[in-house]
């Protein structure tokens, strides 16, 4: 099998200034395969406060020293203006944008009723709105070129749930819905959009979780470098999947998909709360579950908006 190269491609990787970090690993891997990379990071810590461990300039220099081509950017993804500035920086430098890996994130820990309003707005702003604004900013340049790869970073927490991360989980599941719909709208423009749910020992884990957890993760191979190849594959022109969700950790990869139970049949009598209660076991029986279909780019005529 020939090497997957990115020669001539321009990639934007957000949240790429931390070390160890997933964004840094995506950026350095793409650059080593020939991509010209815009390394973006706002410069705050994993909880949205303080300073990060490495920084944009260090990662850019790392790429250049290895023979690659990169520029840095420290605009925020959480606003439309910030996202446009990030994309414009790539366009002004290289004239195109082919790949966006939306990796930026903050994840303060708190119980649901203890998050401050500012923390809630920050988490949703970076994770959900950050994806929306970045995809919007890159959408027109990608449409113009008839090509694009959007790799949107979600989390297994979005489907499994995790105490102290309710707002993060909510935003990350929103990323899944956004990505599945963008896959339908981008189809005719050559734009593929997929979701990656990574797990790796990053600066966030090392600074926000117990040291034993981080050490155990490293011992089990849960490094950013073991996830980066999955992100690179999703960003490559040969990957034509779209609207899919892939989990990656420690060198393993699997697809996550939704399914529905057979449920209860509609009877001849009107449905009542009592009828629902009596059929609970049948409704939740997963024995004969059916996968939810992948997003379909062909919109049925009856679902189209009125002209």
C-alpha positions in Angstrom: 0.0 0.0 0.0 1.4 3.4 -1.0 1.9 6.1 1.7 -0.9 8.5 2.3 0.5 11.9 1.4 -0.9 15.4 1.7 1.4 17.2 -0.7 -0.3 20.4 -1.9 -3.0 20.3 0.8 -3.5 23.0 3.4 -4.7 21.9 6.8 -5.9 23.8 9.8 -5.6 22.1 13.2 -7.2 24.0 16.2 -6.1 23.5 19.7 -2.7 22.3 18.5 -0.4 24.1 21.0 -0.3 21.7 23.9 2.3 19.0 24.6 1.4 16.3 25.0 -1.7 17.0 22.9 -3.9 15.5 20.2 -3.9 18.7 18.2 -0.1 18.8 18.1 0.1 15.2 17.1 -2.4 15.7 14.2 -0.5 18.8 13.0 3.0 17.3 13.1 1.8 14.1 11.4 0.1 15.9 8.6 3.1 18.2 8.1 5.4 15.2 8.0 3.3 13.8 5.1 3.5 17.0 3.1 0.6 19.2 4.3 1.1 22.9 4.9 -0.4 23.3 8.4 -1.9 26.3 10.3 -1.3 25.5 14.0 -4.0 27.3 16.0 -4.3 27.6 19.8 -5.8 30.3 22.0 -3.1 29.7 24.6 -5.2 28.8 27.6 -5.0 25.7 29.7 -7.2 22.6 29.4 -9.7 24.0 31.9 -9.9 27.3 30.0 -7.6 29.1 32.4 -3.9 29.7 32.7 -1.2 28.9 30.1 -0.6 25.8 28.0 2.5 23.7 28.2 4.0 24.3 24.8 2.4 26.9 22.7 1.7 27.6 19.0 5.2 28.9 18.1 6.9 25.9 19.6 4.8 23.5 17.5 5.3 25.6 14.4 9.1 25.5 14.9 9.0 21.8 15.6 7.3 21.3 12.1 9.7 23.7 10.4 12.8 22.0 12.0 11.5 18.7 10.7 11.4 20.1 7.1 7.7 20.9 7.1 5.8 24.1 6.4 3.6 25.8 9.1 2.3 29.0 10.4 0.8 29.8 13.8 -2.5 31.5 14.8 -3.9 32.4 18.2 -7.5 33.5 17.3 -10.4 32.0 19.2 -12.7 29.4 17.5 -15.6 30.4 19.8 -16.7 33.4 17.7 -17.5 33.8 14.0 -15.0 36.5 13.7 -12.2 34.4 15.3 -13.0 31.5 13.0 -12.9 33.7 10.0 -9.6 35.1 11.0 -8.1 31.6 11.4 -9.3 30.5 7.9 -8.3 33.9 6.4 -4.8 33.4 7.7 -4.5 30.1 5.9 -6.1 31.6 2.7 -3.8 34.6 2.8 -0.7 32.4 3.2 -1.5 29.5 0.9 -4.6 30.4 -1.1 -6.7 27.4 -0.1 -8.1 25.3 2.8 -8.5 21.6 2.3 -8.6 20.2 5.8 -9.9 21.3 9.1 -9.4 19.3 12.2 -11.6 20.9 14.9 -9.7 19.8 18.0 -9.8 22.9 20.3 -11.4 22.4 23.6 -11.7 23.2 27.3 -13.2 21.0 29.9 -13.4 22.3 33.4 -14.7 19.8 36.0 -17.8 20.5 38.1 -21.1 19.0 39.0 -24.0 20.1 36.9 -25.5 22.6 39.4 -22.0 23.9 40.3 -20.8 25.1 36.9 -20.7 28.9 36.7 -22.6 30.5 33.8 -19.3 31.7 32.3 -17.9 28.2 32.4 -21.0 26.8 30.6 -20.8 29.5 27.9 -17.1 28.8 27.5 -17.4 25.1 27.1 -20.3 25.3 24.7 -18.6 28.2 22.9 -15.4 26.4 22.2 -16.7 22.9 21.6 -20.1 23.3 19.8 -20.0 26.9 18.5 -16.3 26.4 17.8 -17.1 23.6 15.4 -20.0 25.5 13.8 -17.9 28.7 13.2 -14.9 26.8 11.9 -16.9 24.7 9.6 -18.8 27.8 8.4 -15.6 29.7 7.8 -14.0 26.9 5.8 -17.2 25.9 4.0 -17.2 28.5 1.2 -13.5 28.0 0.3 -14.0 24.2 0.2 -17.2 24.6 -1.9 -15.3 26.8 -4.3 -12.5 24.2 -4.7 -14.9 21.3 -4.8 -13.1 19.5 -2.1 -12.8 19.4 1.7 -12.2 17.2 4.7 -13.7 18.1 8.0 -12.6 16.1 11.0 -14.7 17.1 14.0 -13.5 15.9 17.4 -16.2 14.6 19.8 -15.8 12.3 22.8 -17.0 9.0 24.0 -18.3 10.9 27.0 -21.0 12.3 24.7 -22.7 8.9 24.6 -21.5 7.2 27.8 -21.9 10.2 30.1 -19.4 11.2 32.8 -20.0 12.9 36.1 -18.5 16.4 36.3 -18.7 16.7 32.5 -22.3 17.4 31.7 -21.8 20.5 29.7 -18.8 19.0 27.8 -20.9 15.9 27.0 -23.8 18.0 25.7 -21.6 20.0 23.4 -19.7 17.0 22.1 -23.0 15.2 21.2 -24.0 18.4 19.4 -20.8 18.0 17.3 -22.1 14.6 16.2 -25.4 16.0 14.9 -23.7 18.8 13.2 -21.2 16.5 11.4 -23.8 14.0 10.3 -25.8 16.9 8.7 -22.8 18.5 7.1 -22.0 15.2 5.5 -25.3 15.4 3.6 -24.9 19.1 2.5 -21.3 18.7 1.6 -21.7 15.6 -0.6 -22.2 17.4 -3.9 -19.2 19.7 -3.2 -16.7 17.0 -2.5 -16.7 17.8 1.2 -16.6 14.9 3.6 -17.3 15.4 7.3 -16.6 12.8 10.0 -16.4 12.6 13.8 -13.5 11.2 15.8 -13.9 10.3 19.4 -10.3 10.0 20.7 -8.9 8.9 24.1 -5.3 9.7 25.0 -3.1 10.9 27.8 -2.8 14.6 27.0 -1.9 17.8 28.9 -5.5 17.9 30.0 -5.3 14.5 31.6 -2.0 15.2 33.2 -3.0 18.5 34.7 -6.7 17.8 35.6 -6.8 14.1 36.6 -5.0 12.0 39.2 -1.4 11.2 38.3 -2.1 7.5 38.6 -4.8 7.7 35.9 -2.3 9.4 33.5 0.4 6.9 34.2 -1.9 4.0 33.6 -3.1 5.5 30.3 0.5 5.9 29.1 1.3 2.3 30.2 -1.6 1.1 28.1 -0.4 3.0 25.0 -3.1 5.7 25.2 -0.9 8.4 23.6 -1.8 11.2 21.2 0.6 9.7 18.7 -1.5 6.5 18.7 -4.6 8.5 17.7 -3.2 10.9 15.1 -3.1 8.3 12.3 -6.9 7.9 12.5 -7.3 11.7 12.2 -4.9 11.8 9.3 -6.8 9.0 7.5 -10.1 10.8 7.9 -8.4 14.0 6.5 -7.1 12.2 3.4 -8.6 12.4 0.0 -8.8 8.6 -0.2 -11.2 8.5 2.8 -14.6 8.9 1.3 -16.6 8.0 4.3 -18.8 10.8 5.5 -21.2 11.3 8.5 -19.5 8.4 10.4 -18.2 8.3 14.0 -14.9 6.6 14.8 -13.5 5.9 18.2 -9.7 5.8 18.5 -7.4 5.0 21.4 -4.1 3.2 22.0 -3.8 2.2 18.3 -7.3 0.7 18.1 -10.1 2.0 16.0 -13.8 1.2 15.8 -17.0 2.7 14.4 -19.7 3.8 16.7 -23.2 3.8 15.3 -26.7 4.2 16.5 -29.4 1.6 16.6 -33.1 1.3 17.4 -35.0 -1.5 19.1 -38.0 -3.2 17.4 -40.2 -1.5 20.0 -43.9 -2.0 20.4 -46.3 -2.4 17.5 -49.0 0.1 17.0 -52.2 -1.5 18.0 -55.8 -0.8 16.8 -56.6 1.0 20.1 -55.5 4.6 20.8 -52.1 4.8 22.6 -52.3 5.5 26.3 -49.7 6.0 29.0 -50.9 2.7 30.5 -50.3 0.9 27.2 -46.8 2.3 27.1 -46.1 1.2 30.6 -47.3 -2.3 30.0 -45.0 -2.7 27.0 -41.8 -1.4 28.6 -39.9 -4.7 28.3 -40.8 -4.9 24.6 -39.8 -1.3 23.9 -36.4 -1.6 25.5 -35.6 -5.1 24.2 -32.3 -4.8 22.2 -32.3 -8.3 20.8 -33.3 -7.4 17.3 -31.9 -3.8 17.1 -31.6 -2.2 13.7 -28.8 0.3 12.8 -29.9 3.8 12.2 -29.2 4.5 8.5 -26.1 6.6 7.6 -26.9 10.2 6.6 -28.4 10.4 3.1 -27.3 13.3 0.8 -30.5 12.9 -1.2 -33.2 14.9 0.5 -36.7 13.5 -0.2 -38.9 16.0 -2.1 -41.4 16.2 0.7 -38.6 17.3 3.2 -37.4 20.2 1.1 -38.2 23.7 2.3 -40.9 25.6 0.4 -39.6 27.8 -2.3 
